[in-house]
Amino acid sequence: MGRGVGFAALVALTAVLAGCGAEAKDSNSVDIKTFPVQTVEVQGNQPRHCKGLSKPKQAAERRQLERDLQQLRVAIKTINGQATYGNPVVNKAVDQFERDVAVEALPIHQRARFIDLAAAIVAPRCYWCFQVLESNRPIAGGGKLACG
């Protein structure tokens, strides 16, 4: 037994001595790389065309949105049943409508009404398409308009 205890003591002493004298790396000294800060100027108060543009531009915009609604009616018929994310034909028609309704030629409430019509067309068959239209409304339910 004496020999076993001596061997255990030697192992313990070696372990203690192995830890002595070594420099411990400070855990707070982490190499951090910093980058220069770049500021970006954001265009603030852009002019809003709340009441729309000239009458001829409004008429042209109204005709374009009517064509887009017709394309949505045709495209949505390509979905049998319901589809969460639509299909390429429907997605293309929704994208085109979104680009055209973003033009501020019409008064803001008329553009919102066109979005209502488009949402009514796609809602029964394409959940995602409906959500896209709802999220891009120029006016929020109960929210104050930037126009007044």
Rosetta blueprint (number, residue, H / E / L):
1 M L
2 G H
3 R H
4 G H
5 V H
6 G H
7 F H
8 A H
9 A H
10 L H
11 V H
12 A H
13 L H
14 T H
15 A H
16 V H
17 L H
18 A H
19 G H
20 C L
21 G L
22 A L
23 E L
24 A L
25 K L
26 D L
27 S L
28 N L
29 S L
30 V L
31 D L
32 I L
33 K L
34 T L
35 F L
36 P L
37 V L
38 Q L
39 T L
40 V L
41 E L
42 V L
43 Q L
44 G L
45 N L
46 Q L
47 P L
48 R L
49 H L
50 C L
51 K L
52 G L
53 L L
54 S L
55 K H
56 P H
57 K H
58 Q H
59 A H
60 A H
61 E H
62 R H
63 R H
64 Q H
65 L H
66 E H
67 R H
68 D H
69 L H
70 Q H
71 Q H
72 L H
73 R H
74 V H
75 A H
76 I H
77 K L
78 T L
79 I L
80 N L
81 G L
82 Q L
83 A E
84 T L
85 Y L
86 G L
87 N L
88 P H
89 V H
90 V H
91 N H
92 K H
93 A H
94 V H
95 D H
96 Q H
97 F H
98 E H
99 R H
100 D H
101 V H
102 A L
103 V L
104 E L
105 A L
106 L L
107 P L
108 I H
109 H H
110 Q H
111 R H
112 A H
113 R H
114 F H
115 I H
116 D H
117 L H
118 A H
119 A H
120 A H
121 I H
122 V H
123 A L
124 P L
125 R L
126 C E
127 Y H
128 W H
129 C H
130 F H
131 Q H
132 V H
133 L H
134 E H
135 S H
136 N L
137 R L
138 P L
139 I L
140 A L
141 G L
142 G L
143 G L
144 K L
145 L L
146 A L
147 C L
148 G L
